[in-house]
Amino acid sequence: MISDSDLKKISDYLEKSKKPLFLFDDDNDGLCSFLLLRGFTKKGDGMPIKTSPELNSSMVGIVRRYGPDYVFVLDKPLVSQEFVDKVIVPVVWIDHHEPIKRDGVRYFNPKLDGSEDHSSTTYWCYKAVGGKLWIAVIGAISDWTIPDYFNRFKDEYPDLVSEKITPTELLYNSKLGRLCRIFSFLNKGDHKWLKEVMGLLLNIGSPYDILEGKTVEGKIILGRAEKIEKKYNALLDDALKSEKDGKLIIYTYASADTSFTSDLSNELLYRNSGYFIIVARQKDDKIYMSLRSDVFPVRSILESALKEVKGYGGGHFYACGAGINEDDFSRFAEIIKKEVNR
């Protein structure tokens, strides 16, 4: 876990910073972490990192042009040493993936003490600075965890939760899950749209503003999400036709502009418990993937496969992301097939 004294350090860094820059993973956990910290400090700008699981030196030029006095990195599993060295200003990194060692970073991770704490980055940001409870719940539930503050949310918004309080039921059978999906679809736009979205979300006071379109901001957000949802539903209908190869399900699609790999892999797993799911997006000569299972150790299987092909990947025990060359995908899939069907 992250100690109370370390949580206090996070809030102290935020209060000390006069021009923070928030770089966050482009999923709900990253977005909600940003919204909580930005809501607390009321200063700075945010930018989702969409290029890869690693925050690397390709972002240094953008950071320098912004000219922050602190850089806050949220929910990114990998940050290169070169990025840290070249940014120069203090880097505060809050994450919950497998710890890695980097010099010159203010690093906060619940797994640093050797525990298997699975709490989301949103959870720790909320513990550090507080903020809107419903934002803190969206981030945590979207990362398949039930936070210890969930009962307060259930008491305040009883109509938004499902009868069974599990991440799966909440995500796919409740109005809270609808909110989580809306947030996820909002992450699919370009940087210009995402900048507008972040501003709108910071001004939303209630989840009902979005769900029921009660405010101008809420209506804009809901309308945008519903347009993206139509694209997602078309892909989902196609993905559900994927044939099973033993305990393996692979769905591949081509998309130059929007990635739905995480959303599709989660929903395919929800509908196919007990399987190993690979959703692969083809872009140029690369394959970008989300891998999921509720029974197979995804991370260790992925690590073994990456020893045989050139690429990168990582994440959680049952959920990972990866990227490889298109020419290596058949070999990659065959390695995983042998592992899950043996």
N, C-alpha and C positions, 0 to 999 in steps of 0.2 A: 504494500500500500504506500501511498504518499503521505508522509507525516504532516501533522498540523503546522509544524514549523516551516516545512517546505511549501505548503499551500500558502502560508503567509508571505513567503519570499516571492511567489508568483504575483500576488496582489501588490506587493511592494514594487516589483519591477514595472508593473502596469502604471502605478501612481507616479513613479519616477520618470517614466518616458513621456516626452513632450510630442514626439512624432513617431508612434509605433507603426510598423508594417506587419500585418498578419498574413502568413502564407499557410494555407490549410489544404488538407486532402479534399478532393471533390466528391465527397459523399456526405450523408446527413450528419455523421459524427463530426467531420471536419467543419461543416457549415455551422452547426449548432454551437460548437466550441467557439468559433469566431464570433457568433452573435452574442454569446454570453460575455466574452472578454471585451468586445467592442462596446457592448451595452454598459459595461462597468466603467470603462475609461472614458467613453464618449470622445475619443480622439483616434486619429489614424485611419488607415485604409486597409482593405483586405483583398486577397487574390487567391482563388483556388488554383492548385497545381494539378493540371490535367495530363501532362506529358508522360509521366511514368511514376511508379511507386517511390522513386528516389528524387529528392530535391538536390540537384547538382549544380555545377558551375555555370550551366547555361542560363541560370536565373540571376547571376551576379550583376549583369548589366542593367537589368530591370530594377533590381534593388538599389543600385547606385543612383539611377535616375530619379527614383523616388526620394532618396536621401533621408532614410529613417535614422533615429538615434537608437532604436532597438528593433530587432526582428524577432517576432514570435512565430514559431513553427508548430503547427497543430496537427496531430494525428497522421503524420508522415512516418512510415516505418523505416525509411532510409534517408539520411542526410549525409552527403559526401564531405569528407574532410576538406577538400578543395573549396567547396562552397563556404564553409565556416572560415577558412583562412583568408579568402578573398573579400568577404563581406565587410570585415574589419570591425563593424559595430557589434555590440553584444547580441548573441543569439540565445533566446530562451526557447527550449524545445520541450513540448509537453506531448507525451505519446503513451501508448499502452501495448505496443507490439513487443516482440522479443528485443531485449536491450542490445545495443551495440555501443562500442566505445568510440568517442570522438573527443579530441582535445579542444579546449577553449569554448565549451558549450555549457550553458546552465541547463542541465538535463533533468527532467522530471518524468519518472516512469514507475508505475506501481510494482513492476517486476524486478526492479533493481535489488530488492531485498531477497530475491530468490523465490518469492511466492508465485503462485499461479493465479494472481488477481486478474480477472477478465473484465473489470469495470472499464467503461468506455472513456475516451478522452473528454467527452462532454461531461461525464460524471465528475471528473477531477476539476474541470474548469468551474463547474457549478459549486463544488465544495470550496473552491478557492475564492470565488467572487460573488456567488449567489446569482440572482437575476430572475428571469421569467421561468417559472416552474414548468410550464408546458413546453418551452423550448428545450429545457434540460431533459424532459421525458422523451421528446421526439428523438433527440440524439442518442440517448441510451437504448431505447427500444429498437431503433433502426439498426443498432449494433448487436441486437439479439441478447440484450441483458435487461434484467429487471432491477432498477436502482432502489436503494433503501428509502428514497423519498417518493416512491410510486404511490404509496397509500394516501399521501397528502393530495396527490393529483387525482386519485380515484374519488376521494371525498369531495374535491372541488369540481370535478367534471365527471360525475358518475355515468352520464349518458354517452361518454366517448369511449368507454372501455367495454371489453367483451366479458361474458360470464366466466370463462376460464382465463386466468391470469398467467398466460405463458407468452413468450415473445412471438411464437408462431400464430397463436390465436389473435393476439392483439394486432399483429401486422396485417393479417388477411381477413379478419372477421370483426372489425370494429371501426368506429369513426376515427379513433386515434391512428389506426393503420392507414386510413384514407389520408390523414394529414401527413404521415410519414411518406407516403407515395407522392403526394403533391410536392413535398420538399425535394424528394429525389428527382422528380421531373424538372424542377426548377434548376437543378444543377446541370442540365443538358445544354444550356444555351452557350453562346460565345461570351467572351470577356466583357463586351459592352453591355450585353443583356444582364449578365451576372452582377455587374456593378450596380445596375438599376435595381435588380432584385434584392440585393443586400440592403440597399437604402430603404426599399419598401418594407422588408421584413423587420428592420430595426424600428419601424414606426407602427407595427401591428401590435395592438394591445391584448387581443384575445384570439384563441383559436377559432372562435365562431366568426370572427371578421373574415377569415379565409373560407371556412367550410360553408358558410351561408352568404358569402359576398356582402357583408354588412357595411363595409367601408369601401371607398374608392380604391385604396391600396389592396384590400382583400379581393375585390372584383378583378383587378388587373392580374394579381397572382394566380387566382383560380383559372381565369381565362387562358393564361399562358400555359399553365400546367395541363389543362385539358387538351390543348393542341398537341403537346408533346405526348400525352397519353395515347392519342390515336395512333401515333407511330409505334408506340410500345405494344399496344394491343395487336396490331397487325403482325409484329414479330413474334409475340407470344403465341398467337394462333398457329403460326408456322412451327415454332419451337415445340409445341405440344405434340406435333406429329412425328417427332424424332424417334427413330427406332432404338430399342434397347439392345445393347451388345453385352449380354450377361448382366453384370451389375454396373455397366458403364453407359452413360447417356452423353452424346456429344451433339451440340448444335453449333453450326457455323453460319455466320452471316457477314455480308460485306456492307460497310458503312463508312463514308468518308467524313461525315460531319458529327454524328451522334453515337455515343457508346451506351448501350443498354446491358452490357455483359453482367454487371453485378445484379441488377434488377431481375433479369431473366434467370440467372443461375439460382437466385434465392427462391423465385416462384416455382421453378422446375423442381427444386428440392422439396418445397412444401407439398407439391403434388406427387412426388416420387420418393418418399422416405425410404432409406436403406440403399440408395444408389450413390454412385460417384458421378457428379455432374461437371461437365466442361462446356462452358459457353465461350465460343471463340469468335472474335471480330477480326475480319481481314481488312487491313488498310495498307495500301501500297504493297511492299514485299514483307510485311510483318504480320504476325498474329498476336493479338492481345486477348488475354483470357481471364475469366473468373472461374475458380474451381471450388466446388462445394460438396460436402457430404455430412450426414449426421451419424455415420458409423465408421467410415474410413479416416485414418489420420492424414488429412489432406496435405498438411505442411511437410511432413516427412516424406510422403510419396512424391510430392513436387520436388523436393530437394534431391531425391534420388534420380528423378528423371532429368533434372537440369545438369547432372554430372555427365549425361550422355549427349546432350545437345547444348548449343550455345544460346544463352538467354539469361533472364533474370526473373526473380519472383520471390514471394514471401507473404507473410500475413499471420493468420491465426491457425490454431490447431485444425479447425474444421472449415476454414474459409481463407482462400488465398487469391492473389492476383499474379499474373505472369505474362511475360512477353518473349517471343522467340521469332526466328526467321521463318518465313512461310515454307521454305524447303525442308525445314526440320519438323514440321507439324506431324506428318504421318509417323515418323519415328517416335516422336514424343507421345502421341496417342497410343501407339503400340506398347510402349513401355508401361504406361499407366493401365492399359487394358490387361496386361499380363499380371500386374500387381493386384488389381482388384478382383480378377476372376480366377486366381489360382486356388 
